[in-house]
Amino acid sequence: MARFLVVNRKDNVAVAVSDIPAGTKVTVDVGEGSVEVEVKDDIPFGHKFALRDINVGEAVVKYGEVIGVASKPIRAGEHVHVHNVVSTFVWKSMKEGGRVERA
């Protein structure tokens, strides 16, 4: 059984509290309902996966707080880490320098 943590209903990512293999289907309680997500990548312990699609430039929210900005489109179930998330400071610099990938 996949084990993960979602702390706040604003969260758009979940944190794996054990390794989760690609292809695992998880049901996540969010707000008033629940959503089923198929994990697309192997998610190591302590890493995040998207609970829904996150567009380029959209805030990534964990524990109810913005932890960064999606630098690439992130599909529900994909690994969320440094390859597709940057700090808000870096995001601003990327936009000003014209280095933003479009969805």
C-alpha positions in Angstrom: 0.0 0.0 0.0 1.3 3.4 -1.0 1.9 5.8 1.9 1.8 9.5 1.4 1.0 12.7 3.3 -1.3 15.6 2.4 -1.5 18.2 5.1 -3.7 21.0 3.8 -6.6 21.1 1.4 -4.7 23.8 -0.6 -1.9 21.3 -1.4 -1.5 20.3 -5.0 1.3 17.8 -4.2 1.5 14.9 -1.8 4.7 13.7 0.0 5.7 10.0 -0.2 6.3 8.6 3.3 7.6 5.4 1.7 8.8 4.6 -1.8 5.9 4.6 -4.3 6.5 2.7 -7.6 5.2 4.1 -10.9 1.8 2.8 -11.9 0.5 2.8 -8.3 -3.0 4.2 -8.0 -3.7 6.2 -4.8 -6.9 7.8 -3.5 -6.3 11.2 -1.9 -8.8 13.0 0.3 -8.8 16.6 -0.7 -11.2 19.1 0.8 -14.7 17.8 0.7 -14.0 14.8 -1.6 -11.3 12.6 -2.9 -9.4 12.1 -6.1 -7.7 9.0 -7.6 -4.2 9.6 -9.0 -2.0 7.2 -10.9 1.6 7.8 -9.9 3.5 8.2 -13.2 7.1 8.0 -11.9 8.9 6.1 -9.1 8.6 8.4 -6.1 11.3 8.1 -3.5 10.6 8.4 0.2 10.3 12.1 1.1 9.7 13.3 -2.5 6.5 14.8 -3.9 4.0 13.9 -6.7 1.4 16.1 -8.2 -2.2 15.6 -7.2 -3.5 17.4 -10.3 -2.1 19.0 -13.4 0.1 22.0 -12.5 0.6 24.5 -15.3 3.9 26.4 -16.1 4.0 29.4 -13.7 1.6 28.0 -11.3 2.4 27.8 -7.6 3.4 24.4 -6.1 1.8 24.1 -2.7 2.9 21.7 0.1 1.7 21.9 3.7 -0.5 24.8 2.6 2.4 26.9 1.6 3.9 27.9 -1.7 7.2 26.1 -2.1 8.0 27.1 -5.6 6.7 27.6 -9.2 6.2 25.0 -11.9 9.0 25.6 -14.5 7.5 22.9 -16.8 4.0 21.4 -17.2 3.5 18.8 -14.4 0.8 16.1 -14.9 -1.1 14.6 -12.1 1.0 11.7 -10.7 4.4 13.0 -11.9 7.4 13.4 -9.7 7.7 17.0 -8.5 11.3 18.1 -7.8 14.1 20.4 -8.9 13.7 19.3 -12.6 10.2 20.9 -12.8 10.0 23.4 -9.9 12.0 26.6 -9.2 11.9 29.2 -6.5 9.7 32.2 -7.0 12.9 34.3 -7.2 14.3 32.1 -10.0 10.9 32.1 -11.7 10.9 35.9 -11.8 14.4 35.9 -13.3 13.4 33.3 -15.9 10.4 35.4 -17.0 12.4 38.6 -17.2 15.1 36.8 -19.3 12.5 35.2 -21.6 13.5 31.6 -20.5 10.1 30.3 -19.7 8.9 27.0 -21.3 5.3 27.2 -22.5 2.8 24.4 -22.0 
